[in-house]
Amino acid sequence: MSGIGEKEKSNPWQGKQVLLLVLILLLLISGIKVYTDYLDQQKKQEELEALSSENNSLTLRLDSVSTQLQRRIQELEELGGDVRELLALKDQLSLELNSTNQRSSQEIKALNQKISSLSEILLQKDEEIKALRENNQVLRSENSRLKSTQTEIEGEVAELSQQKERLQQKVDLAAALKIDYIQISAINGRGKEKVEASGKYSNRQISTLKIEYSLAENAVSDKGIRKIYLQVLGPNKQVIFDVAKGSGTFVLDGKEQFYTARQEIYYDNSRQTLVFLYEKGSPFSLGTYEVKLFIETFPAVTKSFTVK
């Protein structure tokens, strides 16, 4: 009986031991759980930091590729290349760069692959740019050669034009009619003509001024109508001008000149003698006068007379 009592007395202590063991076991399990949770949290934090780092690195790569892409676009535009493909890629990159979403690992991997493809495209475009530059250099050289040839041709044309102009001037000069004889006489109011060897006349002797002249032979000049211009310069060296008497202007050596009267004659290359009659309509002032005859626009022949 005593043995049974002793055994019954030891049972409570054993129960406490079991409870203590259970508590220790629970504490161990809880500690392990806390530690594993900590390790999981650390792993997740490291993964998040790595992901954030990859996102930042990816953004830098996207920015770099976008800059290179823009440079290729500019170079191709300057060289006249096709930039439509690159512009579309640039728009896609702009969307990625402007995105505020955190990318997943799979998205980062996909974008990295896309950047690698873009790098290959950029290399292809570099070859295209190189080819365009070489082609443009050839075109510039050809254009420079053509411009040089054009300049030479224009120079030759200008020289030929000048030679033609000089030849035409010689032909015109050779074809110019010349007056080889001129005589001035006075006709009074009664129609009586008087020729003074001294060339001096009184006012009463001059009602009409008569200029007789003959044209020299010229085998180069064609037959046809010619204009003869008469200038009568008074003692003041001014051309006597009266529109009512047929006065007007003509161009000589690029300058406008006044003429006192004008007539048209038919040149037949027969050393013909012609007469120019000029009636002033009022008395001549005293002094010396100059009479100039122009055939077309060639240099004049001059003769003078005096009114005393």
Buried (B, 14 or more C-beta within 10 A) or exposed (E): EEEEEEEEEEEEEEEEEEEEEEEEEEEEEEEEEEEEEEEEEEEEEEEEEEBEEBBEEBBEBBEEBBEBBBEBBEBBEEBEBEBEEBEEBBEEBEEBEEEEEEBEEEBBEEBBEBBEEBEEBBEEBEEBBEEBEEEBEEEEEEEEEEEEEEEEEEEEEEEEEEEEEEEEEEEBEEBBBBBEEBBBBBBBEEEEEEEBEEBEBBBEBBBBBBBBBBBEEBEEBEEEEBBBBBBBBBBEEEBBBEEEEEBEEBEBEEEEBBBBBBBEBEBEBEEEEBEBEBEBEEEBEEEBBBBBBBBBBBEBBEBEBBBE
